[in-house]
Amino acid sequence: MVQLVTHLLLPSASELMQVSSTPEIPDAQSAASPEGAWSRYAQLLFEVHFNQWDAEDDIRQTSLPDRRVVELKRKIDNLNLQRSALIEKCDALAQMHARTRENELRQPVHSESIGTLIDRLVIAHVRAVKLSSKVNPQANEETLGASPHDQQMVLHAAYDCFRDELSRGSRWAIIWKQHKVYGAPDTK
């Protein structure tokens, strides 16, 4: 059965992209403050994506010894596992703090889960940071097209519009189960 959520109060995109100083990772089942948990999960997703970006840059070097390629591939797989777990924690938090229904489509439904939307915001943020002209002097609109920052702002606006619709109950989101399990034995 598909679970749907609505009437959920989410932080804005700009609030999500602020660094949280919460030292521990809140568990979705015991999160007393959903606002703090959303920010913390966004921060952890940022760290995962930032590290994955670096590992993927490293693995593209053609002169790497095979052993280093294997190490980097395993690091990337581990980071994907962490990412998947964080997306599921966001979805569990959404499920705890929202009105839910199963298989009842009365309002428009967004095709991504809350966790996946937050993940996409974080990816756009990492891209904007990594491709900024301060970090990457070769980056410019001629080589990149629309600037990563401009793309990030468009995504922020779309998320904030969805967030408003979700809080009013005029839009629903799906709670997806992540079926790709990183690090699990191959079931082919």
C-alpha positions in Angstrom: 0.0 0.0 0.0 1.1 3.5 -0.8 1.2 5.9 2.2 0.5 9.6 1.6 1.1 12.5 3.9 -0.3 16.0 4.1 -0.8 18.9 6.6 2.9 18.7 7.4 4.8 21.7 8.5 8.3 21.6 6.9 11.0 24.2 7.3 11.7 26.5 4.3 14.5 25.7 1.9 16.7 28.4 3.3 16.1 27.2 6.9 17.0 23.6 5.8 20.3 24.8 4.3 21.5 26.4 7.5 24.1 24.5 9.5 22.7 22.9 12.7 24.8 22.7 15.8 22.8 19.7 17.2 25.6 17.3 18.3 23.6 14.1 18.1 21.5 12.5 15.3 17.9 12.5 16.5 16.0 9.3 15.9 12.7 9.8 14.0 10.8 7.9 16.7 12.1 10.1 19.6 12.4 13.5 17.9 10.7 16.0 20.2 11.4 18.8 17.8 10.8 18.0 14.2 12.3 21.3 13.1 15.6 20.4 14.7 15.5 17.0 13.2 14.9 18.3 9.7 17.8 20.6 9.9 20.1 18.0 11.4 19.2 15.5 8.7 19.8 18.2 6.0 23.2 18.9 7.6 24.1 15.2 7.6 23.0 14.8 4.0 25.2 17.8 3.1 28.2 16.1 4.7 27.5 12.9 2.9 27.1 14.6 -0.5 30.1 16.8 0.1 32.3 13.8 0.8 30.8 11.8 -2.0 31.6 14.7 -4.5 35.2 14.6 -3.4 35.4 10.8 -3.7 33.9 10.8 -7.1 36.3 13.5 -8.2 39.2 11.4 -6.9 38.1 8.2 -8.6 38.1 10.0 -12.0 41.8 10.3 -11.9 43.2 8.0 -14.6 46.5 7.4 -12.8 45.0 5.8 -9.7 46.2 2.3 -8.7 43.5 -0.3 -8.8 43.6 -0.7 -5.0 42.8 3.0 -4.6 39.9 2.8 -7.1 38.4 -0.1 -5.0 38.8 1.9 -1.8 37.1 4.9 -3.3 34.3 2.8 -4.8 33.6 1.2 -1.4 33.7 4.7 0.2 31.1 5.9 -2.4 28.9 2.8 -1.7 29.1 3.5 2.0 28.1 7.1 1.5 25.2 6.0 -0.6 24.1 3.7 2.2 24.3 6.7 4.6 22.3 8.8 2.2 19.6 6.2 1.8 19.3 5.8 5.6 19.0 9.6 6.1 16.3 9.9 3.4 14.3 7.1 5.1 14.7 8.9 8.5 13.3 12.1 6.9 10.4 10.0 5.5 9.8 8.4 8.9 9.8 11.9 10.5 7.2 13.1 7.9 5.1 10.0 8.6 5.1 10.7 12.4 4.2 14.4 12.1 1.7 14.5 9.3 -1.8 13.4 8.5 -1.5 10.1 6.6 -3.7 8.1 4.3 -3.3 4.9 2.3 -4.2 4.8 -1.4 -6.6 7.7 -1.3 -5.9 10.3 -3.9 -8.1 13.4 -3.5 -5.5 16.1 -4.0 -2.5 16.2 -6.3 0.4 14.0 -5.2 4.0 14.8 -5.5 6.0 12.0 -7.0 9.0 12.3 -4.6 9.0 11.6 -0.9 9.8 14.4 1.6 13.3 12.8 2.2 14.1 12.7 -1.5 13.0 16.4 -1.9 15.3 17.4 1.0 18.1 15.3 -0.5 17.7 17.1 -3.8 17.8 20.5 -2.1 21.1 19.4 -0.4 22.6 18.2 -3.7 21.8 21.6 -5.3 23.5 23.3 -2.3 26.6 21.1 -2.5 26.7 21.7 -6.3 26.5 25.5 -5.8 29.3 25.4 -3.2 31.5 23.1 -5.2 31.1 24.9 -8.5 31.2 28.4 -7.1 33.9 30.6 -8.6 35.5 30.9 -5.2 36.1 27.2 -5.0 36.4 26.5 -8.7 38.0 29.5 -10.6 37.2 27.9 -14.0 33.5 27.8 -13.3 31.5 30.4 -15.1 28.1 30.7 -16.8 29.6 30.1 -20.2 30.9 26.7 -19.3 28.1 25.7 -16.8 25.0 27.3 -18.4 22.8 28.7 -15.7 24.8 29.2 -12.6 24.5 26.5 -9.9 23.4 29.2 -7.5 20.6 30.2 -9.9 19.5 26.6 -10.3 19.6 26.2 -6.5 17.3 29.3 -6.1 14.8 27.9 -8.6 14.7 24.6 -6.7 14.3 26.5 -3.4 11.3 28.4 -4.8 9.7 25.2 -6.1 10.3 23.4 -2.8 8.8 26.3 -0.8 5.7 26.4 -3.0 5.3 22.6 -2.5 5.9 23.1 1.3 3.1 25.7 1.4 0.7 23.4 -0.5 1.5 20.5 1.8 0.9 22.5 5.0 -2.5 23.6 3.7 -3.5 20.1 2.7 -3.9 20.9 -1.0 -1.0 18.6 -1.9 0.1 15.2 -0.7 3.5 13.5 -0.7 4.3 9.8 -0.9 6.2 7.9 1.7 8.4 5.6 -0.4 10.3 2.7 0.9 13.9 2.7 -0.4 14.1 -0.6 -2.2 17.7 -0.3 -3.3 19.7 -1.5 -0.3 23.3 -0.5 -0.4 25.7 -2.9 1.1 23.1 -5.8 1.1 24.0 -9.1 -0.5 23.2 -9.3 -4.2 19.9 -10.9 -4.8 20.2 -11.6 -8.5 
